[in-house]
Amino acid sequence: MLVIACDHGGYELKLEIMKHLEKRGTAYRDLGCDSLASVDYPIYAKRVATAIQEGEADRGILICGTGIGISITANKQKGIRAALCTDCFMAEMTRLHNDANVLALGGRVVGPGLALKIVDTFLDTPFSGEERHARRVKMIEEV
């Protein structure tokens, strides 16, 4: 299961991503926000993190205007490895090397066409499981 959330700056892109997830047949749960009205992104980052921490979801997608604030907030939560990606190479590498479990996007930074390709790459790329990467992910968790 995938969870997705955004603030007002990511709302329109979230709608596009949810349509895309439905076309892919990817199960997801929308954790808000529900309009363009101004909201505080930490609330939504925490919702996604909590769903992952509690085992309700394996991965999440977070979107704010730049992706910066929401990814910073998510990464403060134990067990969350959120990666702000602006291209497919970053999405691929963060899955292969960092076993990132949250994709962060900037709704005012990447357009929907590129964002959907980034989402696909993030969702379709497995963690490599190589010893050096597994060791580093474990080190991240111990910080």
C-alpha positions as CSV (number, residue, x, y, z in Angstrom):
1,M,0.0,0.0,0.0
2,L,1.1,3.5,-0.8
3,V,0.1,6.7,1.0
4,I,0.1,10.1,-0.6
5,A,-0.3,13.6,0.9
6,C,0.5,17.2,0.1
7,D,0.0,20.8,1.2
8,H,-1.7,23.4,-0.9
9,G,1.4,23.9,-3.1
10,G,1.3,20.3,-4.1
11,Y,-2.5,19.8,-4.3
12,E,-2.8,20.0,-8.1
13,L,0.1,17.7,-8.7
14,K,-1.3,15.2,-6.2
15,L,-4.5,15.0,-8.2
16,E,-2.5,14.2,-11.3
17,I,-0.5,11.5,-9.5
18,M,-3.6,9.9,-8.0
19,K,-5.2,9.6,-11.5
20,H,-1.9,8.1,-12.7
21,L,-1.8,5.6,-9.8
22,E,-5.3,4.5,-10.6
23,K,-4.4,3.9,-14.3
24,R,-1.4,1.9,-13.0
25,G,-3.6,-0.1,-10.7
26,T,-1.5,1.0,-7.7
27,A,-3.4,0.9,-4.5
28,Y,-3.0,4.1,-2.5
29,R,-4.6,6.1,0.3
30,D,-4.9,9.9,0.2
31,L,-4.1,11.5,3.5
32,G,-4.8,15.1,2.4
33,C,-4.9,18.0,1.9
34,D,-8.1,18.4,0.0
35,S,-8.0,21.8,-1.6
36,L,-5.8,24.8,-2.5
37,A,-6.5,26.5,0.8
38,S,-3.3,27.2,2.7
39,V,-2.3,24.5,5.2
40,D,0.8,23.5,7.2
41,Y,2.9,20.9,5.4
42,P,4.4,19.3,8.6
43,I,0.9,17.9,9.4
44,Y,0.8,15.9,6.1
45,A,4.4,14.8,6.3
46,K,3.7,13.4,9.7
47,R,0.6,11.6,8.5
48,V,2.5,9.8,5.8
49,A,5.4,8.9,8.2
50,T,3.0,7.6,10.8
51,A,1.2,5.4,8.2
52,I,4.6,3.9,7.2
53,Q,5.8,3.5,10.8
54,E,2.6,1.7,11.8
55,G,2.8,-0.7,8.9
56,E,-0.2,0.7,7.1
57,A,1.9,1.5,4.1
58,D,5.2,0.5,2.6
59,R,5.9,3.7,0.8
60,G,4.7,7.3,0.5
61,I,4.6,10.3,-1.8
62,L,4.7,13.8,-0.4
63,I,4.3,17.0,-2.3
64,C,4.6,20.6,-1.4
65,G,5.6,23.7,-3.4
66,T,9.3,22.8,-3.6
67,G,9.4,19.4,-1.9
68,I,12.0,20.8,0.5
69,G,9.9,21.5,3.7
70,I,7.9,18.4,3.5
71,S,10.9,16.2,2.9
72,I,12.8,17.8,5.8
73,T,9.8,17.1,8.1
74,A,9.4,13.6,6.9
75,N,13.1,12.8,7.5
76,K,12.8,13.8,11.1
77,Q,10.5,10.8,11.7
78,K,12.1,7.5,12.8
79,G,12.4,5.0,9.9
80,I,11.6,7.5,7.2
81,R,14.0,7.9,4.3
82,A,12.4,10.6,2.2
83,A,14.1,11.6,-1.0
84,L,13.4,14.9,-2.9
85,C,13.7,13.9,-6.5
86,T,13.6,16.2,-9.5
87,D,14.5,13.6,-12.2
88,C,14.2,9.9,-12.9
89,F,17.9,9.2,-12.2
90,M,17.5,10.5,-8.6
91,A,14.4,8.4,-8.1
92,E,16.2,5.3,-9.4
93,M,19.3,5.8,-7.3
94,T,17.5,6.6,-4.1
95,R,15.6,3.3,-4.4
96,L,18.7,1.3,-5.4
97,H,21.1,2.8,-2.9
98,N,19.1,4.3,-0.1
99,D,16.0,2.1,0.0
100,A,14.0,5.4,0.2
101,N,10.5,4.8,1.4
102,V,9.1,8.3,0.7
103,L,9.3,10.2,-2.6
104,A,9.1,14.0,-2.2
105,L,8.2,16.2,-5.1
106,G,7.9,20.0,-5.6
107,G,4.5,20.8,-7.2
108,R,5.9,24.2,-8.3
109,V,9.2,22.6,-9.5
110,V,8.4,19.6,-11.7
111,G,5.6,19.5,-14.2
112,P,3.1,16.7,-14.2
113,G,4.7,14.8,-17.2
114,L,8.1,14.5,-15.5
115,A,6.5,14.0,-12.1
116,L,4.6,10.9,-13.3
117,K,7.8,9.4,-14.8
118,I,9.6,10.1,-11.5
119,V,6.8,8.3,-9.6
120,D,6.9,5.3,-11.9
121,T,10.7,5.1,-11.5
122,F,10.4,5.3,-7.7
123,L,7.7,2.7,-7.5
124,D,9.2,0.3,-10.0
125,T,12.8,0.3,-8.8
126,P,13.7,-2.2,-6.1
127,F,16.3,-1.7,-3.4
128,S,19.5,-3.3,-4.7
129,G,20.2,-5.1,-1.4
130,E,23.9,-4.9,-2.0
131,E,25.9,-5.2,1.2
132,R,27.4,-1.8,1.1
133,H,24.0,-0.1,0.5
134,A,22.3,-2.2,3.2
135,R,25.1,-1.3,5.6
136,R,24.6,2.4,4.9
137,V,20.9,2.2,5.3
138,K,21.4,0.6,8.6
139,M,23.8,3.4,9.6
140,I,21.1,5.9,8.7
141,E,18.7,4.2,11.0
142,E,21.2,4.3,13.8
143,V,21.8,8.1,13.6
